[in-house]
Amino acid sequence: MAASSSCHLFILLSLSSILVGAIAGKSKDIIDGPLLTSKIATNRTILVGAKEEFKSVQAAINAVPDGNSHWIIIHIRAGIYREKVVIPESKSYIFLRGNGKGRTAIVWNDSSNNNTHSASFTVWADNVNVFGISFKNDALVGVPDAPFEQSVAAMVAGDKVAFYHCAFYSAHNTLFDHKGRHFYESCYIQGNIDFIFGRGQSFFQNCEIFVLADRRTKILGSITAQNRQSADDNSGFVFLKGKVYGIGDVFLGRAKGAHSRVIFSKTYLSKTITPAGWTNWSYDGITDHLLYGEHDCHGPGADTVRRVPWARQLTDEEVSPFTNIDFINGKEWLPAYYY
């Protein structure tokens, strides 16, 4: 694999920096690459790039010892790395650092009916941090003569995994937030059908969500399809601040599990959000145990007059257990965060 020109990548992925850059510029607490590197505090670095010892990201990950228990930085130079990348369960404590989501990208083109097979980037390991990388699945799906299958950009299946200033690109099932506690800070996520899904216990702060037009005609797409199955399950998706907008109509989420839990708080919702807000399409169970909530959101898509009856408008008191990093026990494991 050879890294190609970062100029082409910048043009291709330029949308990913619009909102996140604005948010970061207004904040007194900017979480950037140097800050994360200082917090992780290791002098063990592996370099990846056209002129480095490791030419591919996977080769660098393979060089991390099995059973690793000390932080290792894998610094990926600017470029498009066209490869399928997996961090196996045996290789923890990896800090994957790119040169910015508009300059460093991992891209592949698998599609499958099995979500664990198609991902361009997969994390099975615990204790992984990622900064400044775009993950893209550019498989042709939902077009003439192409199979209508899932095309996952990233699958996150480890515990205590954080993404800072990253981007995720696909259409169908973009981000498979499979299981574990996860943190997404100032990330860009793009898609149209169930494009943030799984049973992760995840906190999305200051993220930008861009809705693509859905090629189907009878069923609107959904931003989330959260799969919490029981009241004892700690999982759920919480979106704090940030922005949802795009070019197609979409639901905030659809019921996937009997106790599905998704909350949007202090988030800008554009008119791309359909007035009903949420859907239980394909879910046959009762809606009594679902927690699909909104709190202090704004924008034309935040009008609640025509919301489905089982959606909830949460008070400050009701939302407080969810709207800080204690929801994911973040103070115990995140290298950097802010409220």
C-alpha positions in Angstrom: 0.0 0.0 0.0 1.3 3.4 -0.9 0.0 6.6 0.7 -1.4 8.9 -2.0 -1.7 12.7 -2.1 -3.3 14.2 1.0 -4.6 17.1 -1.2 -7.1 14.7 -2.9 -8.2 13.4 0.5 -8.7 16.9 1.9 -11.1 17.8 -1.0 -12.9 14.4 -0.7 -13.5 14.7 3.1 -13.6 18.5 3.6 -17.2 18.5 5.0 -15.8 16.7 8.1 -14.1 19.7 9.4 -16.7 22.4 9.1 -18.6 22.2 12.3 -16.1 20.4 14.5 -13.5 23.0 13.7 -15.9 25.8 14.7 -16.8 24.1 18.0 -13.1 23.5 18.8 -12.2 27.0 18.0 -14.8 28.4 20.5 -13.8 26.0 23.3 -11.2 26.8 25.9 -10.5 23.0 26.2 -9.3 21.9 22.8 -8.4 18.2 22.8 -5.7 17.9 20.1 -3.0 15.4 19.2 -0.2 16.9 21.3 -2.4 17.0 24.3 -3.4 13.3 23.9 0.2 12.3 23.4 1.2 14.1 26.6 -1.5 12.4 28.5 -0.7 9.0 27.3 2.9 9.6 28.3 4.9 7.0 26.4 8.1 7.1 24.4 7.2 4.1 22.3 6.2 5.2 18.8 5.8 3.2 15.5 5.7 5.3 12.3 3.6 4.4 9.3 4.0 6.1 5.9 5.4 5.8 2.4 8.9 6.6 3.7 8.7 4.9 7.0 9.6 1.3 8.1 5.9 0.3 8.1 4.1 1.1 4.9 0.7 -0.2 6.0 -1.3 0.4 9.2 -2.0 -3.4 9.7 1.7 -4.2 9.6 2.3 -1.7 12.3 -0.5 -3.1 14.5 0.9 -6.6 13.9 4.2 -5.5 15.3 2.6 -4.7 18.7 3.3 -7.6 21.0 0.4 -9.9 22.0 -0.7 -9.2 25.6 0.7 -5.7 25.4 0.0 -3.7 28.6 1.9 -0.4 28.0 0.8 2.4 25.6 2.3 2.3 22.1 1.7 5.2 19.7 1.2 4.2 16.0 1.6 7.5 14.1 0.1 7.3 10.7 1.5 9.9 8.3 -0.9 11.8 5.9 -2.3 9.8 3.0 -5.0 7.3 2.0 -4.3 3.8 3.3 -6.3 1.5 1.2 -6.5 -1.6 3.4 -8.7 -3.5 5.8 -7.4 -2.9 9.3 -8.1 -5.0 12.5 -6.9 -4.4 16.0 -7.2 -7.8 17.6 -8.2 -8.5 21.2 -4.7 -9.4 22.1 -3.2 -6.0 21.2 -4.4 -3.4 23.8 -3.0 0.0 24.8 -2.7 1.4 21.2 -2.9 5.1 20.5 -3.5 5.3 16.7 -2.6 8.9 15.8 -3.2 10.4 12.3 -2.3 13.7 10.9 -5.9 14.9 10.9 -9.2 13.5 9.5 -8.8 15.6 6.3 -5.3 14.2 5.7 -5.1 10.6 7.0 -7.7 8.0 6.0 -8.2 4.2 6.1 -10.4 3.1 3.2 -11.8 -0.3 2.0 -14.8 -1.5 0.0 -16.3 -4.6 1.5 -20.1 -5.2 1.8 -21.8 -8.1 3.5 -25.0 -9.2 5.2 -22.8 -9.8 8.2 -21.8 -6.5 9.9 -18.7 -8.0 11.4 -17.3 -8.8 8.0 -17.6 -5.6 6.0 -15.9 -3.1 8.3 -12.9 -1.2 6.9 -11.6 -0.7 10.5 -12.3 -3.0 13.4 -11.3 -2.7 17.1 -11.6 -5.8 19.2 -9.1 -4.7 21.8 -9.7 -2.8 25.0 -7.9 0.5 25.8 -7.5 2.0 22.3 -7.4 5.7 21.5 -7.7 7.2 18.0 -7.0 10.7 16.8 -7.3 12.5 13.5 -8.2 9.7 11.1 -11.0 9.2 8.6 -12.5 5.7 8.2 -14.4 5.0 5.0 -16.2 2.2 3.3 -16.7 3.0 -0.4 -18.4 -0.2 -1.5 -21.1 0.3 -4.1 -24.4 -0.5 -2.3 -28.0 0.4 -3.1 -27.2 1.2 -6.7 -28.2 -0.7 -9.9 -26.4 -4.1 -10.2 -24.9 -3.8 -6.7 -26.0 -5.8 -3.7 -28.1 -4.0 -1.1 -25.8 -5.0 1.8 -24.2 -3.4 4.8 -21.0 -1.4 4.3 -19.5 -0.7 7.7 -16.8 2.0 8.0 -15.8 1.1 11.5 -16.7 -1.6 14.1 -15.9 -0.9 17.7 -16.1 -4.0 19.9 -13.5 -3.3 22.6 -14.0 -1.6 26.0 -12.6 1.8 26.8 -12.2 3.0 23.3 -12.1 6.7 22.4 -12.1 8.6 19.1 -11.1 12.3 18.9 -11.5 14.4 15.7 -12.2 11.4 13.5 -14.6 10.8 10.6 -16.7 7.9 9.5 -18.0 7.6 5.9 -20.5 5.2 4.4 -24.2 5.0 3.6 -25.6 1.8 5.1 -24.6 1.0 8.7 -21.6 3.4 8.9 -20.6 3.0 12.5 -21.1 -0.3 14.2 -20.8 0.6 17.8 -21.0 -3.0 18.8 -20.2 -3.3 22.5 -18.2 -1.7 25.3 -17.8 1.8 26.6 -16.8 4.3 24.0 -16.2 8.1 23.6 -16.5 10.1 20.4 -15.3 13.7 20.7 -15.7 16.2 17.8 -16.2 13.5 15.2 -18.1 13.5 11.9 -20.4 10.6 11.0 -22.2 10.3 7.7 -24.8 7.9 6.4 -28.6 7.3 5.9 -29.6 3.9 7.1 -29.1 2.8 10.7 -25.7 4.5 10.4 -24.9 4.5 14.2 -26.0 1.1 15.5 -25.1 -1.6 18.0 -25.3 -2.1 21.8 -22.4 0.1 22.9 -22.4 2.3 26.0 -21.3 5.4 24.2 -21.0 9.2 24.6 -20.9 11.4 21.5 -19.8 14.9 22.4 -19.8 17.8 19.9 -20.2 15.5 17.0 -21.4 16.4 13.5 -23.9 14.0 11.9 -24.6 14.3 8.2 -27.6 12.6 6.7 -27.3 11.4 3.1 -30.4 11.0 0.9 -32.0 7.6 1.3 -32.5 5.8 -2.1 -35.5 3.8 -0.7 -38.9 5.3 -1.3 -41.2 3.7 1.4 -39.1 3.7 4.5 -37.1 6.6 5.9 -33.6 5.9 7.2 -32.6 6.2 10.9 -29.6 7.8 12.4 -29.5 5.3 15.2 -30.5 1.7 15.8 -29.5 1.0 19.4 -29.9 -2.6 20.6 -30.2 -2.5 24.4 -32.0 -5.8 25.3 -32.8 -5.5 29.1 -33.1 -3.1 32.0 -29.9 -4.5 33.4 -27.9 -3.6 30.3 -25.9 -0.4 30.7 -25.7 0.4 27.0 -27.1 3.4 25.2 -26.2 6.2 22.9 -26.0 9.8 24.3 -25.4 12.8 22.0 -24.5 16.0 23.7 -24.3 19.3 21.7 -23.1 18.9 18.1 -25.3 19.1 15.0 -27.5 16.9 12.9 -28.2 18.0 9.3 -28.2 16.7 5.7 -30.0 16.3 2.4 -32.6 13.6 3.2 -35.4 13.0 5.6 -34.5 10.7 8.5 -35.6 9.5 12.0 -33.4 10.2 15.0 -33.6 6.5 15.8 -35.5 3.3 15.4 -36.3 0.7 18.0 -33.9 -2.3 17.7 -33.9 -3.8 21.2 -36.7 -4.1 23.8 -35.0 -1.5 26.0 -33.3 0.6 23.3 -31.9 3.9 24.7 -30.9 7.0 22.8 -30.8 10.6 24.0 -30.1 13.8 22.2 -29.3 16.8 24.4 -28.5 20.4 23.5 -28.2 19.3 19.9 -29.0 21.3 16.8 -31.6 19.3 14.7 -32.2 20.5 11.1 -35.3 20.0 9.1 -33.9 16.7 7.9 -35.4 15.2 11.1 -38.9 14.0 10.2 -41.6 15.4 12.5 -42.4 12.0 14.1 -38.8 11.9 15.3 -38.6 8.2 16.1 -39.9 4.9 14.6 -40.5 1.4 15.7 -40.5 0.0 12.2 -39.6 -3.7 12.1 -39.9 -3.9 15.9 -42.8 -6.0 17.1 -42.5 -5.5 20.9 -44.1 -3.0 23.2 -42.7 0.5 23.4 -43.1 0.8 27.2 -39.4 0.1 27.9 -37.8 2.2 25.2 -36.0 5.4 26.2 -35.9 7.7 23.2 -35.4 11.1 24.6 -34.6 14.7 23.7 -33.5 17.5 26.0 -33.1 21.2 25.2 -32.5 20.6 21.5 -33.0 23.4 19.0 -33.4 24.0 15.3 -36.4 23.3 12.9 -36.1 19.5 13.5 -36.5 19.9 17.3 -40.2 20.7 17.1 -41.9 18.1 19.2 -45.6 18.7 18.3 -45.8 15.6 16.0 -43.4 13.3 17.8 -44.5 9.7 18.3 -46.3 9.3 21.7 -43.6 7.1 23.2 -40.8 9.6 22.7 -39.9 11.6 25.7 -38.9 15.2 26.4 -36.5 14.9 29.3 -36.2 17.4 32.2 -32.8 18.6 33.4 -33.1 16.2 36.4 -34.1 13.2 34.2 -31.2 13.8 31.7 -28.5 14.5 34.3 -27.3 10.9 34.7 -26.6 10.7 31.0 -25.1 14.0 29.9 -21.5 13.8 31.3 -18.7 11.3 30.9 -19.7 9.5 34.1 -22.2 7.7 31.9 -19.3 5.7 30.5 -17.1 5.9 33.7 -14.9 8.2 31.6 -13.0 9.7 34.5 -11.5 6.3 35.1 -10.0 5.7 31.7 -10.2 8.6 29.3 -6.8 10.3 28.7 -8.6 13.7 28.1 -12.1 15.0 28.3 -14.1 18.1 29.1 -17.6 18.9 30.1 
